[in-house]
Structure formats: C-alpha cells, structure tokens
Amino acid sequence: MVGGVTGERAYSVFVDPETIENKDGLINSWSKLEFEETQRDDDGLSYKEVLIASDVDCENRTYSYTDS
C-alpha cells in the first residue's frame, strides 16, 4: 500500500464517474492519481499512479480515503 501522497508532488487526478455512489449518506468513488515523475515507496518500489477509494460525508463535511 502506498502512503504519504501529498500536494508537494506534481500529479493529475482522474475520477471514474461510473463508480460514484451514494451509500447511506456517504458519496463513494474511485479515482486515480497519475504522477509526473516516478515515485518510490518506503520499500524502494517505484510507481507512477495510485488508485484511491474515497468517501465523502457531505452532511458532516468529512473526507476519507484508502490508497493502493
């Protein structure tokens, strides 16, 4: 699992509109982050993209995600 994705790196975000769902007041979707430069995780593995499962709670104004 890739962690530590921050706004300090140049990347583009692509949201898959076909995955957007409303489940019990949470808006769920999948998106992909594509980095301009190859990234390395703590184990030295390289990657250029990350998949993100997102949950947005509009009522409570919260956002959570799981990255891969």
Secondary structure, DSSP 8 states (H G I E B T S, - for coil): ------TTS-EEEEE-GGG-EEETTEEEEEEEEEEEEEEE-TTS-EEEEEEEEEEEETTTTEEEEEE-
